Amino acid sequence: MNGWKDDMKLLQTLSSFSCEKDEDIENFLFSRAVEFENVSKARTYLICNQAQLENGQTDSEPLVIYGYITIGLKVLSVPISVSNRKRKELDGFSAKIHGEQIRDFPCYLIGQLSRASNVPKNSVSGDQLISFACDVIATSVEAVGGRYMMVECHDKDQWIHIYAKIGFKEKSRLQYEQQWMVQMIRKIGK
């Protein structure tokens, strides 16, 4: 979303997105994504109609958002009870630093990922969105390194299964406000 010259055009474009399955997805895009961009907390990538991008957006036809992803950084904190072998695996080098157990491990967070409800189902798939998120993370890993990516999904079997199918493993369950989320991680690369 960096580079938008006209805030009104951005707001008009964002308002074209809807996600009937998850109101939080819409709320983040409408009210938090720009804030997260401005303070460099995360980057949001809009997946749009290629023809519209090539031909230019007109005032009478707002840019259609097929989906979006938000990528940020997050720390995976592990309890003291986790073995040194597992800590070393997470760190890639050691289980301790200066004699103290390493408890926090940086991860790339796929913070938001959604396909729009108001576009044809064949316009973009969930698998394509996940693949795009992994590509963005791979570019970051190439530039600065990193070992793990993380998702926090609703505590629902269908979401857990989708992420498990592509190699994410459950690490913990967290409660945000009145809702349980499952924190899952996946090693990047080999």
Disulfide bonds with the S-S distance in Angstrom:
none
